Amino acid sequence: MRFGLFYEHQLPRPWEDGAEHRLLSNALEQVELADSLGFDYVWEVEHHFLEEYSHSSAPEVFLAAASQRTRRIRLGHGIVQLPVGYNHPARVAERIATLDLVSGGRVEFGTGESTSEMELKGFGVERATKRAQWEEALDVVSRMFVEEPFAGYDGEFVHMPPRNLVPKPLQRPHPPLWMACSKRDSIHLAASKGIGALSFSFVEAAEAKAWTDDYYATIASEECIPAGFSVNANLACVLPLMCHEDEEQAIERGIDGAHFFGYSLAHYYGFGNHRPGLTDIWEDFLHNRDHYGFSRQAASTTGGTLGAQVMKVLRGAVGTPGQIRELVRSYEEAGVDQLIFVSQAGRNRHEDICESLELFARQVMPEFHDRAEGLEAAKARRLAGAFEAALARRSPARPAPEDYTVPALPYV
């Protein structure tokens, strides 16, 4: 089992002067701390216009800053939005390659298609074609990493002549590919494309077991045709985290943040009716949380076994080291490769987050890290033949036309 941190850069209203500066500064301190404690990954989203829920619109900038304050932690885009209205594939490939170079080869390249109406309409991306745009753009970016020069592309959404992408990433053939997943069918799709599955749904370990079984069965089947030029067989799940020796104190410090995370997510992706610049999601959350299943009282019951849902209310890894250890074991037994923790959420305090990370790293993490390398080596041996067969089914890199030239225009 590996462990990561997940950042939306949440900032509930009201906003004071300097709040965003403090938010990003604190997050960088947390990432630096996580690196020193032995956490394996940090994941940063790309969202646009999602006030309070996510002030992370330029993840490549944040991750570049984090790369210079850390030494070993993997730097994950979770995710880059690939429909071409958001990002041209060449610009994505350039940013990923550059980040991989300045970080010493630590990039994890997560991708997705976006879902919120706020973002889709803001950039003029058609909902009906966003999946097809993601698939096409992912193929283009993958080819840009390995084709020298890139042979060009004439697709439905991307039209580009031959060009040589520079720089190339440090990791070869390219950084590991991942896909944002919220349902079982999207996890199956990730497996069919030979890429890691980033499950951003709060699922119980028992449900995750069904997902991992299908994921690895698909990776090993003829259905798997890699989207990239390597196979990344890993499945990660997201959970809230607040660790404290006293369970009541863990709840006091972390449950409102966990619930606001879920509520603000649903505001943009489910029940919300947002007025840009005016809607106060935090105030709505305080008044309506019980109605939407985020009861503080129900989630504050102590002495039980933790799970993604407790009494139908989001709880996750908010509890004592012993409770969290048992929860992590259940996901390890289910075959989950990585747990990604949401700690920076709602109004969770920076000092509490850092204390929680230190306690988790000291009392929970070592047991799972001790087993991780052996489990990963066994998985690599088990799937080696499947990887080779899958890559043989993938269309190869293409050469550019030998006679293709680009004349310079006369200087006037």
C-alpha positions as CSV (number, residue, x, y, z in Angstrom):
1,M,0.0,0.0,0.0
2,R,1.2,3.5,-0.9
3,F,-0.1,6.8,0.4
4,G,-0.9,10.1,-1.2
5,L,-2.3,13.5,-0.4
6,F,-5.0,15.1,-2.5
7,Y,-5.4,18.9,-3.0
8,E,-8.4,20.8,-4.3
9,H,-7.3,24.0,-2.5
10,Q,-10.6,24.5,-0.8
11,L,-11.4,28.0,0.5
12,P,-14.8,28.5,2.1
13,R,-16.3,32.0,2.2
14,P,-15.9,34.6,3.6
15,W,-12.5,35.4,2.0
16,E,-10.1,37.6,3.8
17,D,-7.3,39.5,2.2
18,G,-4.3,37.2,1.6
19,A,-6.5,34.0,2.1
20,E,-5.4,32.4,-1.2
21,H,-1.8,33.2,-0.6
22,R,-2.0,31.6,2.8
23,L,-3.9,28.6,1.4
24,L,-1.2,27.8,-1.2
25,S,1.7,28.6,1.2
26,N,0.2,26.2,3.8
27,A,-0.3,23.5,1.2
28,L,3.3,23.7,0.0
29,E,4.4,23.4,3.7
30,Q,2.2,20.3,4.0
31,V,3.7,18.7,0.9
32,E,7.2,19.4,2.1
33,L,6.3,17.8,5.4
34,A,4.7,14.8,3.7
35,D,7.9,14.3,1.6
36,S,10.0,14.2,4.8
37,L,7.6,11.8,6.5
38,G,7.7,9.3,3.7
39,F,4.4,9.8,1.9
40,D,4.6,8.5,-1.6
41,Y,2.4,10.9,-3.7
42,V,0.8,14.3,-3.8
43,W,-2.1,14.7,-6.2
44,E,-3.2,18.1,-7.5
45,V,-6.5,18.8,-9.4
46,E,-7.2,21.0,-12.3
47,H,-10.6,22.9,-11.8
48,H,-11.8,26.2,-13.1
49,F,-14.4,28.6,-11.7
50,L,-15.4,26.2,-8.8
51,E,-15.4,28.8,-6.0
52,E,-14.8,27.5,-2.5
53,Y,-14.7,23.9,-3.7
54,S,-11.4,24.2,-5.7
55,H,-9.1,27.1,-6.2
56,S,-6.6,24.9,-8.1
57,S,-6.7,26.2,-11.7
58,A,-3.0,26.0,-12.4
59,P,-1.8,22.7,-11.0
60,E,1.4,22.7,-13.1
61,V,2.5,25.8,-11.3
62,F,1.8,24.4,-7.8
63,L,3.5,21.1,-8.6
64,A,6.5,22.9,-10.0
65,A,6.9,24.8,-6.8
66,A,6.4,21.6,-4.8
67,S,9.1,19.9,-6.9
68,Q,11.7,22.3,-5.7
69,R,10.8,21.9,-2.0
70,T,10.8,18.1,-2.1
71,R,13.1,15.2,-3.0
72,R,11.3,11.9,-3.3
73,I,7.5,12.3,-3.3
74,R,5.8,11.6,-6.6
75,L,4.0,14.6,-8.2
76,G,0.6,13.7,-9.5
77,H,-1.7,15.6,-11.8
78,G,-5.0,14.4,-10.6
79,I,-6.1,15.3,-13.2
80,V,-5.2,17.4,-16.3
81,Q,-8.4,18.1,-18.2
82,L,-7.8,16.9,-21.7
83,P,-10.7,18.1,-23.9
84,V,-9.2,20.5,-26.3
85,G,-11.3,23.5,-25.1
86,Y,-9.3,23.3,-21.9
87,N,-5.8,22.4,-23.0
88,H,-4.2,21.9,-26.4
89,P,-2.5,18.5,-26.4
90,A,0.9,20.0,-27.3
91,R,0.8,22.4,-24.4
92,V,-0.1,19.5,-22.1
93,A,2.8,17.4,-23.3
94,E,5.2,20.4,-23.0
95,R,4.2,21.1,-19.4
96,I,4.3,17.5,-18.3
97,A,7.7,16.9,-19.9
98,T,9.1,20.1,-18.3
99,L,7.8,19.2,-14.9
100,D,9.2,15.8,-15.2
101,L,12.6,17.2,-15.9
102,V,12.7,19.8,-13.1
103,S,11.4,17.3,-10.6
104,G,14.0,14.6,-11.5
105,G,11.5,12.2,-13.1
106,R,8.7,12.2,-10.4
107,V,5.6,13.1,-12.5
108,E,2.4,11.0,-12.5
109,F,0.2,12.0,-15.4
110,G,-3.4,11.8,-14.5
111,T,-6.0,12.7,-17.1
112,G,-9.7,13.2,-17.3
113,E,-12.6,14.7,-19.3
114,S,-14.3,17.0,-16.7
115,T,-17.9,16.8,-15.7
116,S,-19.1,20.1,-14.1
117,E,-21.4,22.3,-16.1
118,M,-19.5,25.3,-14.7
119,E,-16.3,24.2,-16.5
120,L,-17.7,22.6,-19.6
121,K,-19.8,25.7,-20.6
122,G,-17.1,28.1,-19.4
123,F,-14.7,26.7,-22.0
124,G,-17.3,25.7,-24.6
125,V,-16.7,22.0,-24.3
126,E,-19.6,19.9,-25.5
127,R,-20.7,17.3,-22.9
128,A,-21.7,14.8,-25.7
129,T,-18.1,14.7,-27.1
130,K,-16.0,15.2,-24.0
131,R,-15.1,11.5,-23.7
132,A,-14.1,11.3,-27.3
133,Q,-12.0,14.4,-26.9
134,W,-10.3,12.9,-23.9
135,E,-9.5,9.7,-25.8
136,E,-8.1,11.5,-28.8
137,A,-6.1,14.0,-26.8
138,L,-4.6,11.2,-24.7
139,D,-3.4,9.4,-27.8
140,V,-1.9,12.7,-29.2
141,V,0.0,13.5,-26.0
142,S,1.3,9.9,-25.6
143,R,2.6,10.0,-29.2
144,M,4.2,13.4,-28.7
145,F,6.2,11.9,-25.8
146,V,7.7,9.1,-27.9
147,E,7.6,10.0,-31.6
148,E,10.6,12.0,-32.7
149,P,9.4,13.9,-34.5
150,F,5.7,13.7,-33.7
151,A,4.1,12.4,-37.0
152,G,1.1,14.7,-36.9
153,Y,-2.6,14.0,-36.3
154,D,-5.8,14.4,-38.2
155,G,-8.5,13.4,-35.9
156,E,-12.0,14.6,-35.2
157,F,-10.9,17.2,-32.6
158,V,-7.1,17.5,-33.0
159,H,-5.5,18.6,-36.2
160,M,-1.8,19.1,-36.1
161,P,1.1,18.8,-38.6
162,P,4.3,17.0,-37.8
163,R,6.4,18.8,-35.1
164,N,9.1,17.6,-32.7
165,L,8.0,18.1,-29.1
166,V,10.8,19.5,-26.9
167,P,11.7,18.9,-24.2
168,K,11.0,15.2,-23.8
169,P,10.2,13.8,-20.4
170,L,12.9,12.3,-18.2
171,Q,10.9,9.1,-17.6
172,R,10.8,6.8,-20.6
173,P,8.7,6.2,-22.6
174,H,6.7,8.7,-20.5
175,P,5.4,9.3,-17.0
176,P,2.8,6.8,-15.7
177,L,-0.7,7.4,-17.1
178,W,-3.8,7.6,-14.9
179,M,-7.5,8.3,-15.4
180,A,-10.0,10.0,-13.1
181,C,-12.7,7.4,-12.2
182,S,-16.0,7.8,-10.3
183,K,-17.9,4.6,-11.2
184,R,-17.1,1.0,-11.8
185,D,-17.5,1.4,-15.6
186,S,-14.9,4.1,-15.7
187,I,-12.5,1.9,-13.7
188,H,-13.1,-0.8,-16.2
189,L,-12.3,1.7,-19.0
190,A,-9.0,2.6,-17.3
191,A,-8.0,-1.0,-17.2
192,S,-9.0,-1.6,-20.8
193,K,-6.5,1.3,-21.7
194,G,-3.8,0.0,-19.4
195,I,-3.7,3.1,-17.2
196,G,-4.0,3.7,-13.5
197,A,-7.5,4.3,-12.0
198,L,-7.9,7.3,-9.7
199,S,-11.1,6.6,-7.9
200,F,-12.4,9.9,-6.5
201,S,-15.5,8.3,-5.0
202,F,-15.7,7.5,-1.3
203,V,-16.2,3.8,-1.5
204,E,-16.1,1.1,1.1
205,A,-13.3,-1.5,1.0
206,A,-15.9,-4.3,0.2
207,E,-17.0,-2.4,-2.9
208,A,-13.4,-1.5,-3.8
209,K,-12.7,-5.3,-3.8
210,A,-15.1,-5.8,-6.7
211,W,-13.5,-2.9,-8.5
212,T,-10.0,-4.2,-8.1
213,D,-10.9,-7.7,-9.1
214,D,-12.5,-6.4,-12.4
215,Y,-9.6,-4.0,-13.0
216,Y,-6.9,-6.6,-12.8
217,A,-8.8,-9.2,-14.7
218,T,-9.3,-6.6,-17.5
219,I,-5.6,-5.7,-17.4
220,A,-4.8,-9.3,-18.0
221,S,-7.3,-9.8,-20.8
222,E,-7.2,-9.2,-24.5
223,E,-9.5,-6.2,-23.9
224,C,-6.5,-4.3,-22.6
225,I,-5.0,-2.1,-25.4
226,P,-2.8,0.5,-23.8
227,A,-3.5,4.2,-24.4
228,G,0.2,4.9,-23.8
229,F,3.5,3.2,-24.5
230,S,3.7,1.5,-21.1
231,V,1.2,-0.1,-18.8
232,N,0.5,1.4,-15.4
233,A,-1.6,-1.1,-13.4
234,N,-2.6,0.7,-10.2
235,L,-5.9,1.5,-8.5
236,A,-6.1,4.3,-5.9
237,C,-9.0,5.4,-3.7
238,V,-9.7,8.7,-1.9
239,L,-10.6,9.1,1.7
240,P,-10.8,12.0,4.2
241,L,-8.0,11.9,6.8
242,M,-7.7,13.4,10.3
243,C,-5.6,11.3,12.7
244,H,-5.5,12.0,16.5
245,E,-4.9,9.8,19.6
246,D,-8.3,10.9,20.9
247,E,-11.2,10.0,18.6
248,E,-13.4,12.8,19.7
249,Q,-10.6,15.3,18.9
250,A,-10.1,13.7,15.5
251,I,-13.8,14.2,14.8
252,E,-13.7,17.8,16.1
253,R,-10.8,18.6,13.9
254,G,-11.7,16.8,10.7
255,I,-15.3,15.9,10.2
256,D,-16.6,19.3,9.1
257,G,-13.9,19.5,6.5
258,A,-14.7,16.0,5.2
259,H,-18.4,16.9,5.0
260,F,-17.8,20.2,3.3
261,F,-15.7,18.4,0.8
262,G,-18.6,16.1,0.0
263,Y,-21.2,18.9,0.1
264,S,-19.3,21.4,-2.1
265,L,-18.6,18.6,-4.6
266,A,-22.3,17.8,-4.8
267,H,-23.1,21.5,-5.1
268,Y,-21.3,21.7,-8.4
269,Y,-21.9,18.1,-9.6
270,G,-25.4,17.4,-8.2
271,F,-27.9,19.6,-6.6
272,G,-26.4,23.1,-6.7
273,N,-27.7,26.2,-8.5
274,H,-24.7,28.5,-8.5
275,R,-24.5,32.3,-8.9
276,P,-20.8,33.1,-9.8
277,G,-19.2,35.4,-7.3
278,L,-22.3,35.5,-5.0
279,T,-23.3,32.0,-3.8
280,D,-21.9,31.3,-0.3
281,I,-21.5,27.5,-0.3
282,W,-20.1,27.4,3.3
283,E,-23.2,29.1,4.6
284,D,-25.5,26.8,2.6
285,F,-23.5,23.9,4.0
286,L,-24.1,25.0,7.6
287,H,-27.8,25.3,7.1
288,N,-28.5,22.3,4.8
289,R,-25.8,19.6,5.6
290,D,-28.3,17.3,7.5
291,H,-30.8,17.4,4.6
292,Y,-28.1,16.2,2.2
293,G,-26.7,13.4,4.4
294,F,-23.8,15.2,6.1
295,S,-25.0,15.0,9.7
296,R,-22.3,16.0,12.1
297,Q,-24.1,14.2,15.0
298,A,-24.4,10.9,13.1
299,A,-20.8,11.0,12.0
300,S,-19.5,11.8,15.5
301,T,-20.4,8.4,17.0
302,T,-17.3,7.1,18.7
303,G,-15.9,3.6,19.3
304,G,-16.8,2.0,16.1
305,T,-15.0,0.6,13.0
306,L,-14.2,3.2,10.4
307,G,-15.3,3.1,6.8
308,A,-15.9,5.4,3.9
309,Q,-19.4,5.7,5.1
310,V,-20.5,5.4,8.7
311,M,-24.2,5.2,9.4
312,K,-24.6,6.4,5.8
313,V,-22.6,9.5,6.6
314,L,-19.1,10.3,5.2
315,R,-16.4,9.6,7.8
316,G,-13.4,8.0,6.2
317,A,-10.1,7.9,8.0
318,V,-11.1,10.4,10.7
319,G,-10.2,8.7,14.0
320,T,-7.4,7.2,16.0
321,P,-4.2,5.6,14.7
322,G,-5.6,2.2,15.7
323,Q,-8.9,2.7,13.9
324,I,-7.2,4.1,10.8
325,R,-4.8,1.2,10.7
326,E,-7.6,-1.3,10.6
327,L,-9.3,0.7,7.9
328,V,-6.2,0.8,5.7
329,R,-5.7,-3.0,6.2
330,S,-9.2,-3.5,4.8
331,Y,-8.3,-1.6,1.6
332,E,-5.0,-3.4,1.3
333,E,-6.8,-6.8,1.6
334,A,-9.2,-5.6,-1.1
335,G,-6.3,-5.1,-3.5
336,V,-6.2,-1.3,-3.5
337,D,-2.7,-0.1,-4.4
338,Q,-2.9,3.5,-3.0
339,L,-5.0,5.5,-0.5
340,I,-5.1,9.2,-1.3
341,F,-6.0,11.3,1.7
342,V,-8.0,14.5,1.7
343,S,-6.9,16.6,4.7
344,Q,-7.0,20.1,3.3
345,A,-10.8,20.5,3.2
346,G,-13.3,23.0,4.4
347,R,-11.9,25.0,7.3
348,N,-9.5,22.3,8.6
349,R,-6.6,24.0,10.3
350,H,-3.1,23.8,8.9
351,E,-1.6,23.0,12.3
352,D,-4.1,20.1,12.8
353,I,-3.3,18.7,9.3
354,C,0.4,18.7,9.9
355,E,0.0,17.0,13.3
356,S,-2.3,14.4,11.7
357,L,0.2,13.6,9.0
358,E,3.0,13.2,11.5
359,L,1.0,10.9,13.7
360,F,-0.2,8.8,10.7
361,A,3.3,8.5,9.4
362,R,4.7,7.5,12.8
363,Q,2.0,5.0,13.9
364,V,0.2,3.7,10.8
365,M,2.3,4.0,7.7
366,P,5.4,1.8,8.6
367,E,3.4,-1.5,8.7
368,F,2.2,-1.0,5.1
369,H,5.4,0.4,3.7
370,D,7.2,-2.6,5.0
371,R,5.0,-4.9,2.9
372,A,4.7,-2.6,-0.2
373,E,7.8,-3.5,-2.1
374,G,7.2,-7.2,-1.8
375,L,3.6,-6.9,-2.9
376,E,4.5,-4.7,-5.8
377,A,7.3,-7.1,-7.0
378,A,4.9,-10.0,-6.8
379,K,2.3,-8.1,-8.9
380,A,4.9,-7.1,-11.4
381,R,5.9,-10.8,-11.8
382,R,2.3,-11.9,-12.1
383,L,1.4,-9.4,-14.8
384,A,4.6,-9.2,-16.7
385,G,3.3,-11.4,-19.5
386,A,0.0,-9.5,-19.6
387,F,1.9,-6.2,-20.0
388,E,3.9,-7.6,-22.9
389,A,0.9,-8.9,-24.6
390,A,-1.1,-5.7,-24.1
391,L,1.7,-3.5,-25.5
392,A,1.9,-5.8,-28.6
393,R,-1.7,-4.9,-29.3
394,R,-1.0,-1.2,-29.2
395,S,-0.4,0.6,-32.5
396,P,3.3,1.6,-32.6
397,A,4.9,5.0,-32.8
398,R,4.8,6.4,-36.3
399,P,7.5,8.0,-38.4
400,A,6.9,11.4,-39.8
401,P,6.9,11.8,-43.7
402,E,10.6,11.9,-44.8
403,D,10.0,14.7,-47.2
404,Y,8.1,17.0,-44.8
405,T,9.6,20.4,-44.3
406,V,8.4,23.7,-42.8
407,P,9.7,26.7,-44.8
408,A,10.5,29.9,-43.0
409,L,8.5,32.9,-44.1
410,P,10.6,35.7,-45.5
411,Y,11.4,38.3,-42.9
412,V,9.8,41.6,-43.7
